[in-house]
Amino acid sequence: MYIILMYDVNEKRTGKMLKLCRKYLNWIQNSVFEGEITEVKLKELKNRAALIMDNETDSLIIFKSRSERWLEKEIVGVERAETDNFL
């Protein structure tokens, strides 16, 4: 599946959350990630994120799609990070 993930955590935890999300997805903008991921890896990511987050103040938002081809993405301004991988 293809997901777009956004997080909003206290600044004390942003470094840990950034590092975690980069292990699973492509960073595209501050606190925003996207990429292909399996159900198992997504569950693992959510479980690890829950250990970092404060349930009273932090949030994680995930948009799911069957594949990237079902999304139309338009970038206005500067693209922070390319998501295409060249070998």
C-alpha positions as CSV (number, residue, x, y, z in Angstrom):
1,M,0.0,0.0,0.0
2,Y,1.0,3.6,-0.4
3,I,0.8,6.0,2.5
4,I,1.2,9.6,3.4
5,L,2.1,10.1,7.1
6,M,2.2,13.3,9.1
7,Y,3.1,13.7,12.7
8,D,2.7,16.5,15.3
9,V,4.8,15.9,18.4
10,N,6.4,18.0,21.0
11,E,9.7,19.5,19.9
12,K,11.5,17.2,22.5
13,R,10.3,14.2,20.5
14,T,10.6,15.4,16.9
15,G,14.1,14.1,16.4
16,K,13.1,10.6,17.5
17,M,10.0,10.6,15.4
18,L,11.9,11.9,12.3
19,K,14.5,9.1,12.7
20,L,11.8,6.5,13.1
21,C,9.8,7.6,10.1
22,R,12.9,7.8,7.8
23,K,13.5,4.1,8.4
24,Y,10.2,3.2,6.8
25,L,9.2,6.1,4.4
26,N,10.6,8.9,2.2
27,W,10.8,12.3,3.9
28,I,9.1,15.0,1.7
29,Q,8.6,17.9,4.0
30,N,8.8,18.9,7.7
31,S,6.9,16.1,9.6
32,V,5.5,14.6,6.3
33,F,6.5,11.3,4.8
34,E,5.3,9.1,1.9
35,G,6.0,5.8,0.4
36,E,5.1,2.1,-0.2
37,I,4.8,0.0,2.9
38,T,3.4,-3.4,3.8
39,E,0.7,-3.9,6.4
40,V,3.2,-5.5,8.7
41,K,5.8,-2.7,8.4
42,L,3.0,-0.1,8.9
43,K,1.9,-1.8,12.1
44,E,5.5,-2.0,13.3
45,L,5.9,1.8,12.6
46,K,2.7,2.7,14.4
47,N,3.7,0.6,17.5
48,R,7.2,2.2,17.6
49,A,5.7,5.6,17.1
50,A,3.3,5.0,20.0
51,L,6.3,4.4,22.3
52,I,7.6,7.9,21.4
53,M,4.4,9.8,21.5
54,D,2.6,11.4,24.4
55,N,-1.1,10.3,24.1
56,E,-2.3,13.5,25.6
57,T,-0.7,15.9,23.1
58,D,0.9,14.2,20.1
59,S,-0.7,12.9,16.9
60,L,0.0,10.8,13.9
61,I,-2.1,11.0,10.7
62,I,-1.9,8.4,8.0
63,F,-3.6,8.5,4.6
64,K,-3.7,5.2,2.8
65,S,-4.0,4.3,-0.9
66,R,-3.7,1.1,-2.9
67,S,-0.8,2.5,-4.8
68,E,0.9,5.8,-5.7
69,R,-0.7,5.7,-9.1
70,W,-4.1,6.4,-7.6
71,L,-2.8,9.8,-6.2
72,E,-2.3,12.9,-8.1
73,K,0.5,15.0,-6.5
74,E,1.1,18.6,-7.4
75,I,4.0,20.5,-5.9
76,V,3.8,24.3,-5.8
77,G,7.1,25.9,-4.9
78,V,10.3,24.0,-3.9
79,E,10.2,20.2,-3.6
80,R,12.0,19.4,-0.3
81,A,13.2,15.9,-1.3
82,E,12.9,13.8,-4.4
83,T,11.0,10.6,-3.9
84,D,12.3,8.9,-7.1
85,N,15.2,6.6,-6.6
86,F,17.8,6.3,-9.3
87,L,20.2,3.4,-9.4
